[in-house]
Amino acid sequence: MPETATFRRHAVLVDRMANAIGIDLEEKVMEGQLDFNGVSDAVLNCTGCCCTGACEIWLEAFAGGADAPPPICRNRELFERLKAGKRA
């Protein structure tokens, strides 16, 4: 099982990715479009990624915003549903 530091790192990556594509995860939770388990699942899903370095490079390159997450993102489908206004 991943360590606490790993969970924290990936929680930051999930939040940064969501923000980069214009999604406020806290707002989505308050709107009922996503629950806390969904956020936890996204972080856990992210911990299984072997491309965190590439993710961080992408996040730096698209700090000003992007339309969609990169194809390597393990949470791409989740983010696309949230961006489309669908419940995750």
C-alpha positions as CSV (number, residue, x, y, z in Angstrom):
1,M,0.0,0.0,0.0
2,P,1.3,3.5,-0.8
3,E,2.8,5.5,2.0
4,T,1.3,8.8,3.3
5,A,3.8,10.9,1.4
6,T,2.8,9.1,-1.8
7,F,-0.9,9.8,-1.2
8,R,-0.2,13.5,-0.5
9,R,1.9,13.8,-3.6
10,H,-0.8,12.3,-5.8
11,A,-3.6,14.3,-4.0
12,V,-1.7,17.4,-5.1
13,L,-1.3,16.1,-8.6
14,V,-5.1,15.2,-8.9
15,D,-6.0,18.7,-7.6
16,R,-3.5,20.4,-9.9
17,M,-4.7,18.4,-12.9
18,A,-8.3,19.3,-12.1
19,N,-7.5,23.0,-11.7
20,A,-5.5,23.0,-15.0
21,I,-8.5,21.9,-16.9
22,G,-10.9,24.3,-15.1
23,I,-12.4,21.9,-12.5
24,D,-12.8,22.8,-8.9
25,L,-13.1,19.5,-7.1
26,E,-14.4,21.0,-3.9
27,E,-17.1,22.8,-5.8
28,K,-18.0,19.5,-7.6
29,V,-18.3,17.8,-4.2
30,M,-20.5,20.6,-2.9
31,E,-22.7,20.4,-6.0
32,G,-23.1,16.7,-5.5
33,Q,-21.5,15.9,-8.8
34,L,-18.7,14.0,-7.0
35,D,-18.5,12.5,-3.5
36,F,-15.6,12.3,-1.2
37,N,-15.1,8.6,-2.1
38,G,-14.8,9.7,-5.8
39,V,-12.0,12.1,-4.8
40,S,-10.3,9.4,-2.8
41,D,-10.6,6.9,-5.7
42,A,-9.1,9.5,-8.1
43,V,-6.1,9.9,-5.8
44,L,-5.7,6.1,-5.3
45,N,-6.0,5.7,-9.1
46,C,-3.3,8.3,-9.5
47,T,-0.9,6.4,-7.2
48,G,-0.8,3.6,-9.7
49,C,0.6,5.8,-12.4
50,C,4.2,5.3,-13.5
51,C,4.3,8.7,-15.3
52,T,4.3,11.2,-12.4
53,G,7.3,12.9,-13.8
54,A,5.6,13.4,-17.2
55,C,2.5,14.6,-15.4
56,E,4.4,17.2,-13.5
57,I,6.1,18.4,-16.7
58,W,2.6,18.6,-18.4
59,L,1.2,20.5,-15.4
60,E,4.1,23.0,-15.7
61,A,3.6,23.4,-19.4
62,F,-0.2,23.9,-19.1
63,A,-0.1,26.0,-15.9
64,G,-2.3,28.6,-17.7
65,G,-4.9,26.0,-18.4
66,A,-5.9,23.3,-20.8
67,D,-9.1,21.9,-22.4
68,A,-8.5,18.3,-21.3
69,P,-6.0,16.3,-19.3
70,P,-3.2,14.5,-21.2
71,P,-3.9,11.0,-22.6
72,I,-1.5,9.5,-20.0
73,C,-3.8,10.7,-17.1
74,R,-5.4,7.7,-15.3
75,N,-8.3,10.0,-14.3
76,R,-8.9,11.4,-17.7
77,E,-12.4,9.8,-18.0
78,L,-13.4,11.1,-14.6
79,F,-12.2,14.6,-15.4
80,E,-14.0,14.6,-18.8
81,R,-17.3,13.5,-17.1
82,L,-16.9,16.3,-14.5
83,K,-16.1,18.9,-17.1
84,A,-19.2,17.8,-19.1
85,G,-21.3,18.4,-16.0
86,K,-22.0,14.7,-15.5
87,R,-22.1,12.9,-12.2
88,A,-19.0,10.9,-11.5
